[in-house]
Amino acid sequence: MQHDPQLLLSLVKTQMPYGKYKGTILYKLPVFYLEWYKRTGFPKGKLGMQLETVFEIKLNGLEEIFTGLLKIS
């Protein structure tokens, strides 16, 4: 699996493009919304990878990563 160094930065810059949380920066999405995607399936492609990454970060209690990313973005 290739690592995209820009993936983490994109989590604090990219807005959700559709749905109830359209316009919300991905890292600010509520956990229950990400859990719903986990149950029903993340979208294909880059957005799915971004949402799954945000979910894993929040699930593992590593949200301080976002603070650091905000400082360098």
Buried (B, 14 or more C-beta within 10 A) or exposed (E): EEEEEEEBBBBBEBEBEEEEBEEBBBBEBEEEBBEEBBEEEBBEEEBEBBBBBBBEBBEEEEEEBBEEBEEEE
